[in-house]
Amino acid sequence: FFRIMSKMPGDSQDKSQDQESTPMVEVDYRDDPVVKILLNLYEEQTKSMPDDKKLEEGLQLVKNYQRRLQVKDEVRTPSFFFGNLNFGLTGFLLGAFPEHFWVWQLCKCSFLLSLIVKRRKPRDYSLFEFCWIMNFASVGMGLALAVAPYFPAVHDLVNLPFTSLAIFAIANGPLAWSVVVFRNAFVMHDWFNTACLFIHISPPVCTWTFRWYHARVLAAYPQRVTLPLNEYADAVTFLDIVVPGALVYCTWMVLYTTLQFIWDDFCCLSTASKGALPIMLPMPGAKSSNRLRALQYNLTQFLLALLCISCTVLMWHSFYIHTGFLLFIILYAIYIGAYKIRRSTVRWYLKPFDALENAKRRDRN
């Protein structure tokens, strides 16, 4: 970049020295039409400057944007370190100790949720959404499982077949498919993207360990997990999974919709960021229509969630379908993360040229 910008057309430099500094193959970047435009723009803005001044200005621009990137976007070495540590440690625990994965899930979920609650903006009601509520409930289930040996009533609750089937249906239905719907990205250095991906993808991974490594979970925690899941797993029917999951979702939807109907501020803000789904009818902008729009949106969302819950029956009865689905979700998140990083990187690299173009507009005006 600096070699192109410092060696403008017409500059008198020794060609032999330039060939020596270029490794292996000499590429003439000036034939590229985009580079030509940028070079012409740069030359027009700096034609009265000496070469040293041009290079100094380019370096200063890059340094300024580097500082903004570090402060604003939190791209720092600790962010990358903990992001890679999270990814590596999660994969290692999942492969080596699947029976203990729920403990890691409990610790990480508690930390990320506390971080989200601490940094949320005033009048931000997104934490009342279904995915966030289910993750708060998963923390409660993890704590209940931890104290189950000391409280018989809690022990009986967490070991009910209804509880296990409801968790499996919700985790592998609405939560898992939300990764695709909301285009969650795997960006290791961004804690907010990590939290949004985690609340959708970690619960189905945790249920995968309980479903297919239940014998190891029973052996590791005999006083906490006593439900013989493998004994009745093959006899589970379509309704055995769909009904518990649908009841849990309906319970949340009734409470959420009631809150929207009785709390005007919550109704307006909770529906402001939701675009109309294809089967929703357009609504006018009156206050009463906000409630109707919220009801319509919630009912549509329930139908889609019910469809996702119905697909979990196949995952319950097939290790390969369940594993393949989770791999698809993970690879999709990685792809979206790679796309976002690439787009952000290109945008950051073009910011100095945007600054020069803005300067050119100001000079014209």
Helices and strands as residue ranges (DSSP letters): H 2-6, H 15-21, G 29-31, H 33-45, H 51-72, H 77-96, G 98-100, H 101-119, G 126-128, H 130-147, G 148-150, H 152-158, H 161-170, I 171-175, H 176-181, H 191-212, H 214-220, H 229-232, G 233-235, H 238-262, H 264-272, H 287-317, H 319-364
